[in-house]
Amino acid sequence: MEPHYTNTGIKENGYFSINIPSVEQMRETDYVGLVSGRDTDKSTVFKSFFGSVDNAPLIEECPINMLCKLTKTVDLPGRDIFIGEVLETYVNEECVTDGKLDFMKINPLLFTSADASYWELGKIVGSGYKEGKTMIKP
């Protein structure tokens, strides 16, 4: 028996989705991680939609969704790692400011497995492609 119910569908269909919930969806996100689709119908927790492929549901309430095509499966004891190519990305319009993703509006829910804690983003601490320039020798 497959340790995770969803894994069977990913292997059979060759597609999966990555759905990034917001902090406001913490309770529902935690719930769907606690119960198995083998025993519980989780389809009523979130509203689903499909991209160009009907094999991987995406979640309307999530600020960001990605449809992925499975390219490789790494089988580990008790766990599978799925590697995929992102085919489509969906972003809720209200999470975009001036044509760019606004992470404060997205407010992504972050999970650390080491201590089983949920986190949210903090403040900006630097600028990419700028902070390390002081270390470049002329």
Secondary structure, DSSP 4 states (H G I P E B T S, - for coil): --SSHHHHHHHHHSEEEEEE-BGGGHHHHHHHHHS-TTTS--TTTS-EE--S-TTS-EETTSSEEEEEEEEEEEEETTEEEEEEEEEEEEE-GGGEETTEE-HHHH-B-EEETTTTEEE--------TTTGGGGG---
